Amino acid sequence: MKNPHFNPQRPHHRPDGFQNTYLSFRGKKWHEILRWRWQAWRAGHPRAITEPIPVVAPDLSFIHANARAGRGMRPAATWIGHITVLLQVGGLNVLTDPVFSERCFPVQWAGPKRHTPPGLTLSQLPRIDVVLLSHNHYDHLDEGSMRALARQAGGAPLVICPLGHKAWFARRGMHRVVELDWWETHVLAANSLHPAHARIPVTLTPAQHWSARTATDALRSLWGGFAVLSPDCHVFFAGDTGYSKDFADIRQHFAREHTPDQGGGFDLALLPIGAYEPRWFMKDQHCNPEESVQIFQDLGCKRALSVHWGTFQLTDEALDEPPRALDRALKAQGMNRQQFCVAAVGETLRLERRTASASQRA
């Protein structure tokens, strides 16, 4: 099938789809998948958890008061579970890759089942203004969750996504969708529904991953992460990714916005730390905690929140192993969890407002 977005001037475009910047994706062969499953079975992977996944009751009074505060909103991030985070920045409520269903699979009677419930239910959410969708894998694009958000009081949220997703939403009656190519920006501007929020540029950034929803549509839609440059908080959302030079490129791309006079680098990065074993199978598409720490350093961000772990058993490492591996990686780099946080499901990080230096404000 021809790629309707194909632009021969864009290196990651192909006539029939898309590719990564530094390492072309190659789908695994059947014998490689069988090798993975055979080795896992023989080794007894994945092993049972030895520590419970931390869960706390959400601070609903703060979350909803913050949602009503308009430009007085305090920047905050609430980990709902897996890849889903409620970001409250610039007077907006933003969800990353909303997944609230019991399973991440085409049907709800099979496939990976949630180990931990969502930290917020759909009914507990404030009204969601924007959804950032990184790609179309089932543990990121969840149809049930998107349909529920489309029915929320006040109307459907705006969905910002990579190229090639709009038709999927249109077939389901969802039309508030903006598609972006890598490095393209959509500016969220004040409007009659939300006159209080600031102008917020949202840029789609490269990631090393792939896409597929069926057996025949691999690489037909694009994937990526997002840079959200709200005046009160600059947030980076990596989506799903292997480690690559893309993150050094992202730091360079935003260097002018991240000078010390303008408040420095990203205030918060949402970085995946799970679904990484065995490395020979997963390395090209999922980073491990050591590589996540390297991404943190490549980006030059101030703080990170661990995501993409503790919810669905997708790969061979135990569900509770990623934080332990992260601690080892942080110690090796002289870092700690104050810089790279492991939150409980339902926990809210209250962030400091971004401030420019005195010379910049003058």
N, C-alpha and C positions, 0 to 999 in steps of 0.2 A: 504494500500500500504506500502511495506517495505521501511524503511529509508535507502537509499544506503550509507549514511554517518554514520550509527549507530556505536558507539563505546561504549561498556559497561563500559569502564573505565571513561567515561565522564558523570558526574551526570545529566547534562541537556539534554543528549541524550535519546531518547526513540526508540524502534524498529520501530514505525510508524511516528516519527517526533522529536520534541524538546519541552522543558519546561523551565520555569523560575527557578532561583536558590532558591529563598526564598518563593515564593508563586506560586503554580501551577495555570496556567490559566484554567478557566472554562468558556466555552462559555455561554452567557446569553440565558435563555429559552425564548420562545415566550411570555409567560405571563409577564416576566420581561420587555421585550421590549415594550409590550402594556402598562404596568404600567408606564414606563418612558414617553411614548408619551401622555398618558392620563393626567398624572400629569402636563406635560409641557403645554398641551392645556388649562387645567383648570387655570393654573397660568399665562397664557399669555406669556410663554417663547418660543423662545428667544425674548427679548425686542429690540426695535429699538435702534440704537446707538444715543448717546447724544453729542458725540464729533467726528469730522471726524478723520478717520485713517490718521496719518501724512504721507505725500508723498513728496519727493523732487526729483528734476531732478538729475539723476546720474552724477557724475563727470567723464565723459568719457575721458577727456584729461588725468587726473591722472591715471585712470584704465588702459588705453592702453599704456601710457608711462611706467607705472609700469610693465606691462606685457612684455615690450621689454627690461627691465632693467637687466634680468638675475639674477646673484647673487647680483646685486645692488638693487634688488627689495625691496621696503619697505613693511614689513608685514602689511596686510590690510584685512578687511572683509567688504563686501558690502551686505546688506540685500536686497535680490531680492523680498522677500515676502514669507509668510507661513514658510516653513522649509528650503527654498532654500537660500543659502549664497554662494557668490563668495569669496573664500579664496585665497589670493595671498601671498604665503609663499615659501621660499626656491627656488625662481625662477620659481615656478609652479603656474598655475591657476587651482584651485580645486573647484568643485561644490558639495554641499551637496544636496541630494535628489532633483534633478531638476524637478520642476513642473511649466510649463509655459502655460499649457492649460487653457481654459476657465472654465472647470469643472473637478472635481476629481471624475470620475465615468467611468464605462466601455464604455459608449457612451457619446457623447458631446451634446446631446439634453435633457439630464436629469441629476439629481444629483446636489450636492452643486456647486453653481456658484461663481466665483470670485467676491468679493466685491471691491478689489483694483487690478489694473493691475500690472504685474511684474515690479519691479523697473528698470530692464534692459530687453530688448527684446532679443530673441535669436540672432538676427542679430547684436545687439550691444555688445555682449559678445566678449572678446578676445578669442583666441583659447583655448579651455578647454583641459587640459592635463589629469586630473583625475576626476572621479565622485566617491563620497562616497555614497553608497546606504545602508540605514539602514534596510529596510525591504520592503515587497511587497504590503502594503496597497496602495490604489489608490491615496491618497493624498501625497504619497512619491515616488512610482514607477509609473511614468507617461509615457505611451508608446509613445505618440506623441512627448514629449520632448526628450526621449532617441533616437528615430528615427532621429530627427532633429540633435542632437549632433553627431550621427554616420555619418551624411552627411557633417559635417563641413569641411572647407578647411584644408588640412593637415592630414586628417584621423580621425578616431573615437578616443575618449578618452579612457583611461584605466578605467574600472569599477572595483572597489573593493567593495565586498558585502559579506554578510553572506552566509553560506552553503545553497545550495538548489536553487540558482537563475540562475546558469549558463545555464541550459536547456532552461529557458524562453528566455534568450538573444539569444541562439544559434538558436532557432526556428525563430527568426527574423533577422538572418544573422549577429548578433553581437557576435564577438568571442574574443575581447580583454577584458577578464573578469577573475578576480582573486577572488576565494572564500576563506573565512577564517572562522575558528571556533573561539569561544571566546578565547581570550588571544593569538591567533596566530598573527604573524607579517609578513607583506610584506614590503620589503625595496625598495623604489623608488630610483633607481640608475641612474647616468648620462648615457646617450646613445647618439647615433648619431643624433637623432632628437632634443634632449634637453641637449646638453653637458654642459650647464651652471648651471643646478640646483644641489643642494647638495644631499647627500644620506639622505633619509628621511624615518625612520621607521613608518609604519602605522599599528596600532594594533586594532583588533576588540575587543570591550569590552562588557560585559554583560549589558542588560537592562531588565526591567520588563515589558514585552509587549506580543505580539503574532503576528501571521501572518495568512493571508488568502487572496486569490485572487478570489476564487470561493466558492460556497457553500459546496464543498467537499474536500478542500485542507488545512483546518485549521491546523496550527502548522507543516506543512510539510517542510517549509523552516525556517531558523533561522532568528533572528532579533538581533539588537545590536546597539552600538555606536562606535565611533572611537577616538583613541588618535593618533594625528599626531605630531611627535616630530621632527619638522624641526629645524636645528641649530639656526635659527633666531626667531622662535616663536613656542611654544608648544600649540597646540590647541586641545580641547576636544569637540566632537560633540555627544550629548546625543541621537539623534534620538528621537523616541517616547518612553516614559517610565512612569511608576508609580514610586512612591518613594519606595526605598528598601535599604538594606544594601550593595547592589552592589557598591554604590559610595564610601563607606568607603573602600571596597575591592580594588577599582580602585586606590584610593590614595595610599594604601599600596603597590600595585603592582608596581607603578612607583616611589616609595619613593627614590630609589637609583638615579634616573635621576632628582629628584626634590629637592636635598639638596640645602641649601643656596649657597654653593660654585659653584653649577652648574646652578644657576639662579632661584632657587625656583620652585614653582608649575606651573600648566598650566597658560600660559599668557592670554588665552582667552578660555572661555567655551561657547558653543552655547547651551542654555538651553530652553526647551519649557515652556511656561507659559499659554497656552490656551487649550481649549477643555477639560474642567474638571467638568462641572456640568451636571446632579446632582451627588454628590459625591458617593452615594450608588451604582450608576451604573458605574461611570468612575474611581473611586479611584484606582482600581487594575491595570489600564493600562495607565492613564494619570495623571501626577502630577498637582497640582494647584500651584499658585504663592508662597504660603507659603512653600510648599514642594520643589519648585525650589530653593528658598533661602537656604533651608536646604541642598539640593544637592550641591549648591555653597560652603557651609561651609564644608560639608563632603569631597569634592574634594580638598579643600585648594587652590582653584584657585585665581588668582589675579583680574580677571575681567570677567564679563559675558555679553553676548548679548542675548536679549530676542527673541525667535523665536516661531513658531507654534501658531500664533495669528493674528487677523486682516485681514485675507484673505478669508477663507471659514467658513461659519456658520455651524459648525459640531455638536455643543452641545447646552446646554440651556443658558449659560451666554451670555450676549450681546457681540457683536464682539469687542466693545471698553472697556469692563470691565477689562480684564486681567492687563493692566498697573496700573489701580487704585488699584486693589487687590495687585499687586506687591509693590506699594508704601506703603501700610499698612504693608505688611510683612517686608519690608526693615526697616521701622521706628521702628517696634517692636524689630528688631535685632541691632539697632543702625547703619544701613547701609544706602546707598544712591545710586542714579542712576549713580554716577561716577563709582561705583563698579559693578552695575548690570544695564546695559544700556538698554534703550528702544529707538531703532533707528527708524527713518522714513523709509518707503519703499523707496529704492533707495539710502539711505545714506551709506557712506563709513566711517568706523572707521579706522583711521591710527594708527597703533600700534608701540610701541617702540621695537627696536631690543632686543632680549634676550641677556643678557651678563652674563658670569660667573664672579665670584669674582676675584680680583687681584691674590689671592693665587692660584686659579684654573688655570688662564691663564699662570701663571709662571710655 
